Each structure stands twice: as structure tokens, then as C-alpha cells.
């Protein structure tokens, strides 16, 4: 079970969190201006790297706040501090 | 007498405390401190077990968790389907039955052991209490750290006898680390005398002092009872048991000499040592034994237990030596099962001829013999022979060298494939005595260097653990929280049949004595259509959305505009996913300029609130909006039917109820049955309807008032089943029943609620995607079966041509289906390809026993003009 560094609550067990997918994918400023392909890219396409990956977490059974954190997908270890979420719906 | 209890000695047993036990129906005596295995050997029960596949006689082979032969079922004083006799602490009255490798479950769960779960957080967890584990634990505790030390035996190993206790260390004995997971999360099974505890440990650091397992050597008939690993003889001496009176030794290492020496010192007799190792030995350790360097044991003799060994010299000389026990040692393998499962690496070390740890996760370290401090000479895996079909490798799977040979000759080159072909390593003992030897036999057959391939990974749990233990106290009433409304007790008292909606208990209907469910639902529906009915709607999700930007926020979340809703007004709203699919629906009530109360479906309340929070926090932090769940703060009584106004009037309120003063889709704050509340004119049945919202604790009072006042007007309480029929008659889709995450507003015929001109909202852009505007998408329709008594099963598939060949092209499926008391016939809602364009056509539902023809209709079979909602 992962130990997840909530920036407000400190390290907590994985069961308190919900995963939010890749971080940093901001909602487009004007979705109507996007082509179908561009919109589909925003909607469906996500990176799947082996190694460090910035992702969103929601401390749903805790402070109920979203944050971003970088995690190594190979070792499952969280790298460096997390920070409050700054955009990126999924 | 061959194996026996020595007259005195044995630090682990208490000879002043004899206990009685039963094995396979016969009574025996032992002592407190015995394991079942040591007590059996003390009673000269050397065999007594059978191999699971071939049925060969087997005996105790080890003294620990690696035991592959001696499995028992415990039936008293607790029930346990299968466990190694080497891991059972003897208690008075123990009843054990031998089990050939496979346990049997019994129905009586009450006889299972008591279970509890514990959570613990420590700086240091040490697994294994030997020398290498004990001292780091002691030192960490001295530094003031919280330290947990787990030992799977019944005593702390360092300073055997249990008097060697370091202050500040929490000890768990009879405790096995089942698995290591991310970041020092470890599950530990502690087996108390009458209680199993599953510990959930989160440790900053974990030290594995898990020791090493002794290797066996494969030779013909090496599975005969009284053949055992050399260190087991030592372990049994600690319990005052001599495993034989004439003992032979077959070894590749010096370690077996120590065991032989201890046996001799306690009155045993070691007659011959066949030693294939090349290193120097100390012959003084076995003064009376004939030491045959370079010799092997090529086979054994005996009826049900060992009587003699066949020896073969380096020059082909052969001898047979009588004996009643044979100690085998092929060397030692570090116990790295937990290390590897946690992602630790291993390499084959040429010095110690064993797999040793390399890099692992930063919180994990491994010490002592587990770290590779093992006294191995040149490795020796199996005795060559023409026939290796009884050179057993995995005793519990009855697999021999010949079986590995067959697999490799068949073309399998990976240990993982050989494992799957032979099942070696898949039994309860998790290949503890067979894994390395199997890999090395494969390496040798392929002409590869030792260690080219290692054993496959063991996986958690390290020892068998029952589901009851994993479930712990979370069973029965504690399995999942139950949510009930404040009015619940009334429903129970009045015979409600409940259904689970999420965690909520909702009355499905209120059958009267002698009434079937169908009859009850029909009666409840007719009451609403012809008179009046009342439903407890308190479970509806309710969220207050408050703040200067609440209106702008809701405009972005719902497909229609909420910002121009007047204070006091109510508007139905639809919420989409980003993909344009219907996610939830409900109504928004504008309580003030900056305050809305929105409702969600019962099952989606948490999801919708989370979604609000997500967008506010991650995309629109500039919006000044706060969301609060108020689901449980309000009791809601929905009064539906042509006499609804009369009932509310009779209940008593200061709100003017006339059609003109209180129009549809508005609400009024006021007194209800003498308590402050809110009345909302919303309808989920198509009838005149009022929802009474009052503080949660006033729910029972208001409900009672409604029931009392309603009597004069023929009011009935109704449940969710009648609600479903009534809403389906009006074609109101239920999110999650008529939709499944692939349905757009247009598919439901609800384009009218999608406001494309108001600016952006969640899901809007997706509605233009090519796939979402296909004309042949599945669309919501009504169905009238030609046979008005035929109620289609929900989920039934629909086809356009009943004569088409199987597999028939499927055109849709039934989502809701009922008998309508109001229409006097059956009807259904369905998602049908291009359905909006084929009203009046006939489709078919091919069922197992017959095919039902149905007319496609509008999904609003009842009161399509909406004439009834104002009473």
C-alpha cells in the first residue's frame, strides 16, 4: 500500500486517496475552438511513462483536497514534495 | 523405538506440564513447548502422512515453515483446515488429522478462531528474532524508536527460552510476516492461543532477519519417512526429541556435522556420513561414524519408514547400511521470499553458491544468513541415475527430477515455464525446499552455469491465511455501513420490504399481510394515480452550493442555465461527463441570490460533491463557491397524487397551496405540521406533488402527520418500486438504470435541456463529436409488448427481424420494464438503435422460451400532455 504525501496532512495510507490521473492537463480555454482530434487528444490521451510521472491525487477520506505529486511508476516511490493542484482535469 | 524423547533436557519444553493430544484417532502425550511435529516424533510416529498425488508414505521432513509433508487439519480446540505440524504449538486436547496437502473447509464458521485486526506504526520492524535481528531491534529501542519484532516461532530465538527481552521492543511471537508492500507496509499474522491477529504495520524501516532454508538433495526414494533435513534434528533436540537411534548423514556441507555431533551428545548414534563436499571437515564431531568422502546416498529401503540407505562411492562401489533415520543437507539458501516480493534484487554468489540480495527499496534491509552468510561448499543438487522418477524435488507436488527433465526435454527453458508445467513451487510450502534445486537442475540440464536462472518468486501470503482472518471483524453487520433515514423505524414497523441503494436502506414497497410484491406495487401505484401516496425521499443527495459565484459555477456544471433561476424557483438539471455522457440529474432550488440547494440521485451524491470540489479546486480556484453535503440534514416526504394538496392542507401549513399562489417548480419556506420547513412543488410521478423538507429529526413527526392526515384521502405509503413504475409511465429516465455511461442527452430525447447558447459547460464540446451525432445511436423509446401481459425482462436484447439468422444483429436492449396499473398493461423503456425514428414499428425480444413482438412508441405512455401535474 502506497504511503502518499498529502501536502496538508502529511504521509497517509493509499486507501484514503483517490487517483486522478496525469497532472498538468488543463481544461482548454475555449473547447469550441478545438478540432475533434484536438478535443479527443485532451479528453482521452494520457502519457504512460516508465519512471517519474506527475499525477493528481485527491485526499478524499481526509482533507478532501486535490494535489499533484511526482511518482516513479517503476518503483512506486513518490519523488520530492507534492504541491496543491494547479489544473488538469481528467 | 527409533525416534524418542531423551530422558532430560530440551530447553523449549516444560516437562512439568504434560498435555494430551490426538493424531489420526490415537491418543498421545507431549509437553507444553512441543510442536505437534516434535510430539509425534517423541511418540515414535515417524510416518503417518501421505503424499497428495502418488499417495506415498511421508513423514516430518523439517522443523519449520518449509515443511512439505506433515500437514494436518486441526479440529479441536479450534478448526483449521490445513497447517504444517511443525507450526502447531501443542495444547491440551488438540485433535489433529493428517491431510495430504489439501485442506477441506467445513461449514461451521463459528468454530473458526477469533480474529481481530490491529494497525501499528513503528520506526523499525524486524522480521526474525535470531542474533542478527535481535540486536538491531534492541539498539533501536534504546534510541527511543518504536520497534516491533516478529518471530514465527513461539519463542524469541536469541537466547532461546524467552528470557532474553530487550526493553522497549514490542514482541510478537507465533507471528509471520505475510507480505511486504510499498513503503514499509507489512501484514503480519499473529497466532495467539485463542485469537488470530492480523497486524497492519507501517514501518519507516524494515530489517529482514529471515534466516536461511536448508537445501535437500534429490536421490532415489529420498521421500521415505525418517529422511529429514539435518538442522531439523537440532531443532527437535531443543524439545528433547532424538529423531533416530541409528542415523546416517548425507551432506554436501559442514553444517550437518554439527547436527550429527549434537545427536551423538544426546545419546544418538551416527553410523555413517556420506559427504560429497570437498572442503575440510572436523572428524572429531562424529567420532563413532564412518565418514565416506565423495560418497552419495543412491537410494533408500524400508516399509513405510526408513530401514536402510544405499551408498555409492566415487569409484562405483556400493554398500547398504541399516539405519532408522537419515539427515540430509545440500547447503543453505538465504530466505529472500519477502525481500524479492518487495522488489529486492538477487544475484548468484560464486563464493557461497547461493542467491544473495543486491539492491532493494531504501526502507528495507536484510541481515545475517538471509543476507548471504551461509556456510556452503560446492553445490550438489541431485544424484545422477538412469531412473530419476523417484528423486523427489517438490514433495508436496510429488514432482521428481524426471518430471523436470521431461519439461526441459519438451522444450521449456525458463524456470517459470517449468514451474507451470510441473506445478513445482505452487503448493502451500511455496517451494521453500524445492525452488533453488529445481532452478539448478534446469540450469544443469541446459548446460548453463549455476545461478543462471534462479527460483521463481514466492508471493504473499507467506503462509496460508483464511479469508475469515483477512476479513477480520468486517463481516456481518460490520461489513458495510448501513444508512437509514430518520423515518426508517416507521417503515420497519409497517412491514416495508427494503432494497439497498448504495448504503441506504430504502423501502421497496409496503406489502400488506397476504399481499404479493406485485400486488402491493400495483396498489401503491393506483393510490398515487387515483388518490395520493407518500414516499420517504430523504435519501436524495442534497448539496448546498453557496457563494457569490455559485450561479456561474452551476451554469458550468449543468447543461442548462441555472443563473437565471429566480429565488424561490426550482429547475431540473442534467449533468454530463467531459465525454458528453449523462452523469447525473436532479433539481436546483435557488434559496437566495448566492445560495442553491441541488439534489442528486441517491447513489451519486458523493460522486457529484466530489466532482464539484474537483473542478472548483483544480480548474476554477478563482470561483468563490463552497459546497456542503446536507443530505442527512433534511428529511423529505414526497406527497404525490390528485389529493396531494388536500393532504398537505390537512397536515397544516402557513404556505398558500393554491395552483396560482404556488406554481409547479417553485418552493416556499413555511411551517409544516407545526415545525419549520420548506415545501417544493416537484413531481417524479407526473401527478400533483409536494415535497415536504424539514430538519432531519422532524422527519418522523411530519411523516406521522402525513399518514394521519392522508387517511381521509386514501393515502398509501409507497416504495421505490412503485416510484419506478410511476416515473417510467412518464418516461423519466433513471440515471444508471436507463443510462449506462454511454448515453447522451439527445439519446434520451432531452435536447431541450441542453443550452448550447449559454457558454461552456462540462461535456458540451463532446456533444459535437462525430460518434455522438450518429443518427443510428441507441435512443430511448417506449415499448408496448403485443401481449399486454408479457413483462419483458430488463436487459432483454432487441432485434429488428425475428427471422434473422443466429447470431442475430442486436438493435438494442430493454432498460426498464413493468406492468402499468394505470395503463392496464405491460410496457417497457428501451435503448434502441435509431429508435427516435421508428415509433410505430415492431421490434422483437427473443427470449429463451418465446419471442415477444413489441410496438415502438414514445417513451411517455401516460399523460403525455402533462395535464395532471397541477392537480
Boltz contact constraints between the chains, C-beta under 6 A:
constraints:
  - contact:
      token1: [A, 1]
      token2: [B, 181]
      max_distance: 6.0
  - contact:
      token1: [A, 1]
      token2: [B, 185]
      max_distance: 6.0
  - contact:
      token1: [A, 2]
      token2: [B, 182]
      max_distance: 6.0
  - contact:
      token1: [A, 3]
      token2: [B, 183]
      max_distance: 6.0
  - contact:
      token1: [A, 27]
      token2: [B, 619]
      max_distance: 6.0
  - contact:
      token1: [A, 31]
      token2: [B, 765]
      max_distance: 6.0
  - contact:
      token1: [A, 36]
      token2: [B, 769]
      max_distance: 6.0
  - contact:
      token1: [A, 39]
      token2: [B, 765]
      max_distance: 6.0
  - contact:
      token1: [A, 43]
      token2: [B, 578]
      max_distance: 6.0
  - contact:
      token1: [A, 66]
      token2: [B, 617]
      max_distance: 6.0
  - contact:
      token1: [A, 66]
      token2: [B, 618]
      max_distance: 6.0
  - contact:
      token1: [A, 76]
      token2: [B, 182]
      max_distance: 6.0
  - contact:
      token1: [A, 85]
      token2: [B, 617]
      max_distance: 6.0
  - contact:
      token1: [A, 85]
      token2: [B, 618]
      max_distance: 6.0
  - contact:
      token1: [A, 87]
      token2: [B, 618]
      max_distance: 6.0
  - contact:
      token1: [A, 89]
      token2: [B, 619]
      max_distance: 6.0
